[in-house]
Amino acid sequence: MFKTVFNKSLILLTIVVLLGMTGLTQAETADVSAAKDGSADTATAVSSSTEKISTGADNAVPAETAGGSLPDKAEALEKIDRSLNPESYVSYKKIVNIDTKGIKKEFVMYVGKLGADKVLGSFLAPKTEVGRATLRIGDNMWLYIPNVKKPVRITSLQSVTGGLFNNADIMGLDYSDEYDCIDIKLADGKYELELKAKTGAVAYEKLIVVADTETYTPERIDCYTSSGMLVKSLHFKNIIEFEEGFRRPSVVETDSPLFKGAKSIMIYSQMKRVQLDESLFNINNMAKYQELR
């Protein structure tokens, strides 16, 4: 059963993120694709083994740019979006939640994105979740549960998987759709962008994005509330080539100063450029998402 948190104050305490200590090898990441074959036990078809790796998340120290100039803020943010995914695609993702007691729960989803602000998802594992589906159009989100009359409205701060990734993380849009880049600088040889939420409906008021200066691929994103409290950090790891000419981190790990010992991991597999039919992004079609793959 999905765990959702409807009390916003509780969510700021449960919004945690688990993991800066765990990483996955490229071979383990590729195993997520086994879920699409419809095996008897989809959850076990995806390897869940992990290995310890260093996050290397040190505080940035401002530095001068080599040429004395920085890229345009809006263009830099757009390049960060495209370094993470094509504008439209389909993919498989595995989400691993480990709570403070060490109890692990795993989910496998098929996801599809169209343009900057439309994302759909279908649960493939565990068996108790098969048939459930998610839909996001801009700031609006829904959860479809079989045998329930109609899709249920959900929010960005809730979590359909019950872990430290909230719905905004799980059904992520382009960052440029939700945030404006208000500052960019060079720090420790990396670009550091400060993003401000465009509306109050966005999960985080401010993001600090640390990205590679050549590929614009994020290495870390720190997420803050409107009061300036650090809620969590996302760490992007294990860059692999999904398609010719498109490489991105296959693993996103999260940690939080609010929940010590809890971890969440998101593992991507088989991301492909696909132009989905726009009619699929409709609450009346969510029952069909299980057939897409």
N, C-alpha and C positions, 0 to 999 in steps of 0.2 A: 504494500500500500504506500502511496506517495505521502510524504510528510510535508505539509505546508505550514508556514508560520504566518498567521494573519495579524499578529500584534506587532506593529512596526518597531516598537521599542525592544521587543524580544529579538526581532530579526537583527538589529544592530549588534546584539550579543551573540546571535547564532550564525552571523554572516561569515563565519570564519573560513579559513582555508588551510588546507592541511599540508602542506608538504614541502618544503624546500629541501628535504633530505633524500627523496626517492627519485630515481630516474629509470628510463626503460631503454633497452637497446633497440636498434632498428629492427632486428628480427622479431622482437616481442611486439613492437608496434604493428608490424605487418600482420600479425596473427589476428588482429581485430577483424579483418576481412572474412575470417572463417564464419562469422555470424550470418553472413548473407546466404550461406549454403543451406540454412534451415536445418541444421543438425539437431539431434534429439535434445542435447544439452548445450544451448547456445552460449550460456555463460562460461562453461568450461572450454568451449572452442576457442576462446580468446585467452591467450597467456596472461597471467596476472603476476608473474614473477618480476621483481624489481631489483635494482642494484643501487648501492649508495654512490652518489656523486656530489661533488661540491657545487654550491650555487654561486659562490664568489660574489655575493651581493654586498659591495662596499659602498660607503657614502661617496657620492660624486663630488669632485672638486672642480670648480669652474676653470676653464682654460681658454686661451686665445685660439681662434681658428687660424689655420695655416695661411689662408688667403685674406683674412680679415673680414670675410663675409659669411653669412649663414643662408641656408635655403629659405624660400618663402614658406611661411608657417602652414598655410592651407595646402600647398603642394606637398610639403613634407608629410602631413597627416594622411593625405590621399595615398602617398607611396607606402606608408605604413600599413594602411588597409589592404593594398594590393599585395604586399609582401606576405600577408597572412592567408589570404584566400582570393580566388577570382571573384568578380562581382556576382557571378551566378555559378553554382556548383552543386554537386551531390557528394556525400561522404559518409563513412561510418565512423562513429566515435564510441569509445569505451570510457565510462566514468567510474572511478574507484573511490569510494568514501571509506575512510578509516577514522572511527571516533576516538575520543580520549581514552577509552577502555581497550582500544586495539581491535574492536569489532569491525570487520570489513564487509562492505556490501558493494556489488558491482552491477552496472547497467550497460547495455549495449543499445545504441540508437542508430537509426538511419536518418540523416538530415539532408535538407535541401534548402538552398538560398537563392532568391531571385532579386537582383538589383540590390539597392542599399538597405532596404527596410522590410524585407519579407523573408521569414524563416519558418520551415515546417520540420517536424520530427516525428518519428515512429519508433516505439520501443520494441526491441527484438529479444531482450533478456533483462531480468530473469523471467521465467514463465509466468509469474504472478503479474507482470507488467505488460506482457504481450497484448497488443491491440490498443493500448493507450497511445495517444498522439498529442502533439503540441503544435500550436500555431502562433506566430507573432507577426503582426503588421504594424510597424512603427512602435508606438508605446502600448498598443493593445495586445494582450496575450490570453490564450485560452488553453484549457486542458480537456481533451476528449477521453471519456471513460466508457468502455463498452457497457451496454445495458442501462446507461444513464440517459435521460431524455434529451438533454442538449449539452454542448460543451460548457465548461465552467470557467468563468473569468478568473485569471490569476494575475499576480503583480510581479514586477521585476525583482523585488526583494524576497519573494518567496522562493522555494526550491522544489521542483518536481521530483528530485532524487533524494531530498532530505539531507544533503551534505553541505559542505562549505561553498560549493559553487551555487550561486543563486540563479534564478531564471534568466537574468540579464547576461550571465556568463554562458549558460547552456544554450541560449537562443541569441547569441551575439549578433548584432548588426555591425555595419561599418562604423568605426569610431567617429568618422567625419559626419555621420548622420545624427549622432547624439551629442557631439562635443565640438567646441571651437578651440583651436590652438591659440592661446593668448601669449605664449612665450616659447622661445627655442634658444638653446645655448649649447656650446660644446663643453663637455665635462668628462675628464678622464678618457679622452679620445672617443667618446660616444655622444650622439645627439641626445639631449634631454629636453623633452617637450612638456609643457604644462597645458593640460586640457581643462576647459571649464564646461560644465553641462549646459546645454541649450535651454532645457526646461526642468521643472521640478519633478517631472516623472522619471527622470533618468536615475539609475540606481546609485551612482556616486556623484558627488558634487564636483570633485576634482580628481584628475588622474595625472600622475607623473610617469611619462613613458621614456625609458632608456633604450635607444635603438642604435644599430650599427650604422656608421656614416656612409657606407657604400651600398648596402642592400636595403637599408631602412627596416630590417627585421628587428622587432622588439626583443630585448633580452629580459627586461623586467618592467612591469607596470604596477605602480603603487596606487591604491584606491583609498580616497579620503571622503569623509562625511562633510557636511556644510560647516561643522564646528572645527574642522581641521584634524579630526581624529583619524589615524591610519587604521583602516578596517582590515585590509589584507594586501598581499602582494602576489602577483602572478609571475611565474618564472617560465620562460619559453626555452625549450631544450630539444636536442636531438633533431637537427635539421636534416631532412631527407628530400629526395626528388620524387614528387607525386606524379608529375607529368613532365614531358620534355620542356625544359625552360621554366619550370615552376618548382621551386624549393621553398619549404617552410618548416618551422618547428613542428614535429609530430607529437610532442608532449608539452602539456601545460600543467605546471605544478602550482599549488597555492599554499601559502602559510599566513598566519595571522597572529598578532600580538594578543588577541583576545582569548584565543583557545589554544593553549599550549598542548602539543601532543596530537592534535587532530590534523588530518591530512586529506586532501582531495587531489586526484590526478585525472586529467583528461587526455586521452590518446586518440589521435586521428589516424585513419587508414583510408586508402583509395580515394583521395579527393580528386574529382574529375570535373572539368568544365562542362556543364550541361545547362541548356536553357529550358527550364521547366515551364509547363503551361501555367499561365497566370491564374487560370480558373481553379487550380488546385489550392490556392491560398484563400480559401473561403471556409468559414466554419461549417457550412453544409456539406463539405467534402472531406472532413477530417476522418470519417470512418473508412475512407478509401486509402489512407496513407500506408496501411499495412501491405497493400498490393503494389506499391511503387517500385520496390526493389526487384 
